[in-house]
Amino acid sequence: MEGAKPKPVLQVLAGERLERSPWWLMRQAGRYLPEYRALRAQAKDFVDCCLNPALAAEATLQPVRRYGMDAAILFADILLVPWALGQQLGFGEEGPLLDPVTEPNGIKRLRLDGMTSRLEPVCETVRRVCQALPVETALIGFAGAPWTVATYMVEGGGSRDFFKVKGWAYRDPAGFQALIDLLTKATVDYLAAQIGAGAEAVQLFDSWAGALPEDGFARWVIEPTRRIAAALRERFPGVPVIGFPRGAGLLYDGYATETGVTAIGFDTTVPAAFARERLQTRLPVQGNLDPVLLVVGGAALERAVRKLRGALGGGPFVFNLGHGVLPQTPPENVAALARLLAQPLE
């Protein structure tokens, strides 16, 4: 739009270094905010909240109104894709519950046809948020990466050892590939729909990438991500794709060079020097404050923020957490973080 303010997050994702590093937080809308808890009470369950554009748009906007982040992250869930493919999804006290996809016949129950129409409420949320955001604030859409989504689909929920999904992948790699291929296509379609509705960047959350050894990481993390990034780049050349392969460790290096993502988010365990020397020299980086420091606040938070900005502020850098905001985070600590990030870099 002619005359519109530049959006700092998009400037950094395009490779610029800014004097003030822009910021947003993974899970920045959520249970730590009292206004979110009041909003959530209006929906019958979490899936209903995600698929109600009025509620989901309001949840997306709440933290931006309160703290002035440089980007809003769409309020949704990575498991809406398996739900839209036909898998039963619910949320209990311990997290998501799905009717497990079993090898190999379970894949036959999943249907790509009609998936995007079932997810149209999410696109309506995107449109509503676009109309309400400040002109300098970017909107980031997202999806779960195929490997991470597959872990929930096969395990039937969260897992500590990923025994079922890794067992299938090792025992029958061709059969498991069919599930990854389906999820790769579904993820491209879903993210393309979000971009078509107005999302200005997208992030792929591969939260369980670190569960795989090197060969599995190459096949089930890097290759699907490469295909998704390439497909989106062909259809939307100017839209950045942020990859977040949580727990990848030394394999972050290969992910950065081989996937074709525009920028890379890194988790709390990654040393800032490694991120600066091995990742930031290739592409913009995003991360990686420990979410527990945001709970603790005070001098510990100030020291960590100062150190992280000093280490990475010399290049293209989006300040974020190394994982999502924890539910017990005091809202006043996020306000303190906003104040710290508004100060000039020393």
C-alpha positions as CSV (number, residue, x, y, z in Angstrom):
1,M,0.0,0.0,0.0
2,E,1.5,3.3,-1.0
3,G,2.5,5.4,1.9
4,A,2.1,2.6,4.5
5,K,4.6,2.2,7.2
6,P,7.2,-0.5,6.7
7,K,6.5,-3.6,8.9
8,P,9.7,-4.3,11.0
9,V,9.2,-8.1,11.1
10,L,8.8,-8.3,7.4
11,Q,11.9,-6.0,6.9
12,V,14.0,-8.4,9.0
13,L,12.6,-11.5,7.3
14,A,13.7,-9.9,4.1
15,G,17.3,-9.8,5.4
16,E,17.5,-6.3,6.9
17,R,19.2,-5.5,10.2
18,L,17.2,-2.9,12.2
19,E,18.4,-0.8,15.1
20,R,15.5,-2.1,17.2
21,S,15.0,-5.8,16.7
22,P,11.2,-6.5,16.2
23,W,9.5,-9.1,18.4
24,W,6.6,-11.4,18.9
25,L,6.1,-14.4,21.1
26,M,5.1,-18.0,20.3
27,R,1.8,-18.7,22.0
28,Q,1.5,-15.0,22.8
29,A,-2.3,-15.4,22.8
30,G,-3.3,-17.8,25.5
31,R,-4.0,-18.8,29.1
32,Y,-1.6,-16.3,30.7
33,L,-3.9,-13.5,29.7
34,P,-7.1,-12.9,31.8
35,E,-8.9,-11.5,28.8
36,Y,-8.2,-14.7,26.8
37,R,-9.6,-16.9,29.6
38,A,-12.8,-14.8,29.6
39,L,-13.0,-15.2,25.8
40,R,-12.3,-18.9,25.9
41,A,-15.2,-19.4,28.3
42,Q,-17.6,-18.3,25.5
43,A,-16.8,-21.4,23.3
44,K,-17.9,-24.9,24.1
45,D,-14.4,-26.3,23.6
46,F,-11.0,-25.4,22.2
47,V,-11.7,-26.6,18.6
48,D,-14.9,-24.5,18.6
49,C,-12.9,-21.5,19.7
50,C,-10.4,-21.9,16.9
51,L,-13.2,-22.3,14.3
52,N,-15.2,-19.3,15.5
53,P,-13.7,-16.3,13.5
54,A,-15.0,-13.7,16.0
55,L,-13.4,-15.4,19.0
56,A,-10.3,-16.4,17.2
57,A,-9.7,-12.9,15.7
58,E,-10.2,-11.4,19.2
59,A,-7.7,-13.9,20.7
60,T,-5.2,-13.0,18.0
61,L,-5.5,-9.3,18.6
62,Q,-5.5,-9.3,22.4
63,P,-1.7,-9.5,23.0
64,V,-1.0,-6.9,20.3
65,R,-3.4,-4.5,21.9
66,R,-1.9,-5.0,25.3
67,Y,1.8,-5.1,24.5
68,G,2.3,-3.8,21.0
69,M,4.2,-6.7,19.5
70,D,5.5,-6.2,15.9
71,A,3.5,-9.2,14.7
72,A,0.4,-11.1,15.5
73,I,0.4,-14.9,15.3
74,L,-2.9,-16.4,14.1
75,F,-4.9,-18.0,16.9
76,A,-5.4,-21.6,15.8
77,D,-3.9,-25.0,16.4
78,I,-1.6,-27.3,14.4
79,L,-4.1,-30.2,14.8
80,L,-6.8,-28.5,12.8
81,V,-5.3,-30.1,9.7
82,P,-5.9,-33.7,10.8
83,W,-9.3,-32.7,12.0
84,A,-10.1,-31.2,8.6
85,L,-8.8,-34.4,7.0
86,G,-11.3,-36.4,9.0
87,Q,-9.6,-37.5,12.1
88,Q,-11.5,-37.1,15.4
89,L,-10.0,-34.4,17.6
90,G,-10.7,-33.4,21.2
91,F,-8.8,-31.7,24.0
92,G,-8.7,-33.1,27.5
93,E,-6.9,-32.2,30.7
94,E,-3.6,-33.6,29.4
95,G,-3.8,-32.1,25.9
96,P,-5.0,-33.2,22.5
97,L,-6.8,-36.5,22.0
98,L,-7.1,-38.1,18.5
99,D,-8.4,-41.3,17.1
100,P,-5.0,-42.8,16.2
101,V,-4.1,-43.4,12.6
102,T,-2.9,-47.0,12.4
103,E,-0.6,-48.4,9.8
104,P,-1.4,-48.6,7.0
105,N,-5.2,-48.6,6.7
106,G,-5.7,-45.6,8.8
107,I,-4.5,-43.3,6.0
108,K,-7.5,-44.4,3.9
109,R,-9.8,-42.7,6.3
110,L,-8.3,-39.3,5.6
111,R,-9.6,-37.1,2.9
112,L,-7.8,-34.2,1.3
113,D,-10.9,-33.2,-0.7
114,G,-12.9,-30.6,1.2
115,M,-10.1,-29.9,3.7
116,T,-9.7,-26.2,2.8
117,S,-13.5,-25.6,2.9
118,R,-13.6,-27.1,6.4
119,L,-10.8,-24.7,7.4
120,E,-12.5,-21.7,5.8
121,P,-13.3,-20.2,9.3
122,V,-9.6,-19.9,9.9
123,C,-9.2,-17.9,6.7
124,E,-12.1,-15.7,7.8
125,T,-10.2,-15.1,11.1
126,V,-7.2,-14.0,9.0
127,R,-9.3,-11.5,7.1
128,R,-10.8,-10.1,10.2
129,V,-7.4,-9.7,11.9
130,C,-6.0,-8.0,8.8
131,Q,-8.7,-5.4,9.0
132,A,-8.0,-4.7,12.7
133,L,-4.2,-4.7,13.0
134,P,-2.2,-1.6,13.2
135,V,-0.7,-0.8,9.8
136,E,2.9,-1.5,11.0
137,T,2.0,-4.9,12.6
138,A,2.5,-8.0,10.5
139,L,0.2,-11.1,10.6
140,I,1.9,-14.5,10.7
141,G,0.0,-17.6,9.7
142,F,1.2,-21.0,10.7
143,A,0.8,-24.8,10.4
144,G,2.4,-27.8,12.0
145,A,5.1,-29.4,10.0
146,P,4.2,-32.9,8.6
147,W,6.5,-34.9,11.0
148,T,5.2,-33.2,14.1
149,V,1.5,-33.4,13.1
150,A,2.1,-37.1,12.2
151,T,3.3,-37.8,15.7
152,Y,0.0,-36.7,17.2
153,M,-2.0,-38.5,14.5
154,V,-0.3,-41.8,15.1
155,E,0.3,-41.7,18.8
156,G,-3.3,-40.4,19.4
157,G,-2.0,-37.4,21.4
158,G,1.3,-36.3,22.9
159,S,4.1,-38.7,23.5
160,R,7.3,-39.0,25.5
161,D,9.0,-41.7,23.4
162,F,7.2,-41.5,20.0
163,F,7.3,-45.3,20.0
164,K,4.4,-45.9,17.7
165,V,5.2,-43.2,15.1
166,K,8.9,-44.0,15.0
167,G,8.2,-47.7,14.9
168,W,6.0,-47.3,11.8
169,A,8.5,-45.0,10.1
170,Y,11.4,-47.4,10.7
171,R,9.5,-50.6,10.0
172,D,7.5,-49.4,6.9
173,P,9.1,-46.2,5.6
174,A,7.1,-46.4,2.3
175,G,3.8,-46.7,4.1
176,F,4.7,-43.9,6.5
177,Q,5.8,-41.8,3.5
178,A,2.2,-41.9,2.3
179,L,1.1,-40.1,5.5
180,I,3.9,-37.5,5.2
181,D,3.1,-36.9,1.6
182,L,-0.6,-36.3,2.4
183,L,0.3,-33.9,5.2
184,T,2.8,-32.1,3.0
185,K,0.1,-31.4,0.4
186,A,-2.4,-30.5,3.0
187,T,0.0,-28.1,4.7
188,V,0.8,-26.3,1.4
189,D,-2.9,-25.9,0.7
190,Y,-3.7,-24.7,4.2
191,L,-0.9,-22.2,4.3
192,A,-1.7,-21.0,0.8
193,A,-5.3,-20.4,1.9
194,Q,-4.0,-18.3,4.9
195,I,-1.8,-16.3,2.6
196,G,-4.6,-15.8,0.2
197,A,-6.7,-14.4,3.0
198,G,-4.0,-11.9,4.1
199,A,-1.3,-13.6,6.1
200,E,2.0,-11.8,5.4
201,A,4.4,-14.5,6.6
202,V,3.9,-18.1,7.8
203,Q,5.7,-20.3,10.3
204,L,6.1,-24.1,10.2
205,F,6.2,-25.5,13.7
206,D,8.2,-28.8,13.8
207,S,7.9,-29.1,17.6
208,W,9.1,-32.7,17.7
209,A,11.9,-32.5,15.1
210,G,14.4,-33.3,17.8
211,A,12.9,-36.8,18.3
212,L,14.6,-38.0,15.1
213,P,18.1,-39.2,14.4
214,E,20.0,-37.7,11.5
215,D,18.6,-40.0,8.7
216,G,15.1,-39.7,9.9
217,F,15.5,-35.9,10.3
218,A,16.6,-35.7,6.7
219,R,13.7,-37.7,5.4
220,W,10.8,-36.7,7.6
221,V,11.8,-33.1,8.6
222,I,14.0,-31.5,6.0
223,E,12.5,-33.0,2.8
224,P,8.8,-32.2,3.6
225,T,9.8,-28.7,4.7
226,R,11.8,-28.2,1.5
227,R,8.7,-29.2,-0.6
228,I,6.4,-26.9,1.4
229,A,8.8,-23.9,1.1
230,A,9.3,-24.5,-2.6
231,A,5.6,-24.8,-3.3
232,L,4.8,-21.6,-1.4
233,R,7.7,-19.7,-2.9
234,E,6.4,-20.6,-6.4
235,R,2.8,-19.4,-5.6
236,F,3.7,-16.5,-3.3
237,P,7.3,-15.4,-4.1
238,G,7.3,-12.5,-1.6
239,V,5.9,-14.3,1.4
240,P,8.5,-15.4,4.0
241,V,8.4,-18.9,5.5
242,I,9.9,-19.3,9.0
243,G,11.0,-22.8,9.9
244,F,11.1,-23.8,13.6
245,P,12.6,-27.3,14.0
246,R,12.6,-27.4,17.8
247,G,15.2,-29.6,19.4
248,A,17.2,-30.1,16.2
249,G,20.6,-29.4,17.9
250,L,23.5,-29.7,15.4
251,L,21.0,-30.6,12.7
252,Y,19.8,-26.9,12.6
253,D,22.8,-26.3,10.3
254,G,21.5,-28.7,7.6
255,Y,18.0,-27.5,8.1
256,A,19.1,-23.9,7.4
257,T,20.9,-24.8,4.2
258,E,18.7,-27.5,2.8
259,T,15.0,-26.6,3.4
260,G,14.8,-23.3,1.5
261,V,13.0,-21.5,4.4
262,T,13.3,-17.8,4.5
263,A,14.2,-17.6,8.2
264,I,14.9,-20.0,11.0
265,G,13.5,-20.0,14.6
266,F,15.6,-21.8,17.1
267,D,14.9,-23.2,20.6
268,T,16.2,-22.4,24.0
269,T,19.0,-25.0,23.9
270,V,20.8,-23.4,20.9
271,P,23.8,-21.2,21.9
272,A,23.6,-17.7,20.7
273,A,27.1,-17.9,19.3
274,F,26.1,-20.9,17.2
275,A,23.0,-19.1,15.9
276,R,25.1,-16.0,15.0
277,E,28.0,-17.8,13.3
278,R,26.2,-20.8,11.7
279,L,22.7,-19.6,11.0
280,Q,22.5,-15.8,10.9
281,T,25.2,-15.7,8.3
282,R,22.9,-17.5,6.0
283,L,19.4,-16.3,6.8
284,P,17.4,-14.2,9.4
285,V,17.1,-15.8,12.8
286,Q,14.3,-15.8,15.4
287,G,14.5,-16.8,19.0
288,N,15.3,-17.9,21.7
289,L,14.6,-16.6,25.2
290,D,13.8,-19.3,27.7
291,P,10.1,-19.0,28.5
292,V,10.8,-19.7,32.2
293,L,12.8,-16.4,32.3
294,L,9.6,-14.7,31.3
295,V,7.9,-16.3,34.2
296,V,10.7,-15.3,36.6
297,G,11.0,-11.8,35.4
298,G,13.1,-9.2,37.2
299,A,16.9,-9.0,36.9
300,A,17.3,-12.5,35.4
301,L,15.0,-11.5,32.5
302,E,16.8,-8.2,32.0
303,R,20.2,-9.9,31.9
304,A,19.1,-12.6,29.4
305,V,17.4,-10.1,27.1
306,R,20.4,-7.8,27.1
307,K,22.7,-10.8,26.3
308,L,20.5,-12.2,23.5
309,R,20.1,-8.8,21.9
310,G,23.8,-8.2,22.1
311,A,24.7,-11.5,20.5
312,L,22.2,-11.4,17.6
313,G,21.2,-7.7,17.2
314,G,24.1,-7.1,14.7
315,G,22.3,-9.0,12.0
316,P,18.7,-9.7,10.9
317,F,17.0,-10.9,14.1
318,V,13.4,-11.2,15.3
319,F,13.3,-11.5,19.1
320,N,11.2,-14.4,20.3
321,L,11.1,-17.2,22.8
322,G,12.6,-20.6,22.4
323,H,9.2,-22.1,22.8
324,G,5.7,-20.9,23.7
325,V,4.6,-18.5,26.5
326,L,3.9,-20.6,29.6
327,P,0.4,-20.4,31.1
328,Q,1.8,-19.3,34.5
329,T,3.6,-16.2,33.0
330,P,2.6,-13.0,34.8
331,P,1.2,-10.5,32.3
332,E,3.3,-7.8,33.9
333,N,6.5,-9.6,32.9
334,V,5.5,-9.5,29.3
335,A,4.9,-5.8,29.7
336,A,8.4,-5.5,31.2
337,L,9.8,-7.4,28.2
338,A,8.1,-4.9,25.9
339,R,9.8,-2.0,27.7
340,L,13.2,-3.7,27.5
341,L,12.9,-4.3,23.8
342,A,11.9,-0.7,23.2
343,Q,15.2,0.5,24.6
344,P,18.1,1.2,22.2
345,L,20.6,-1.7,21.8
346,E,23.7,-1.0,24.0
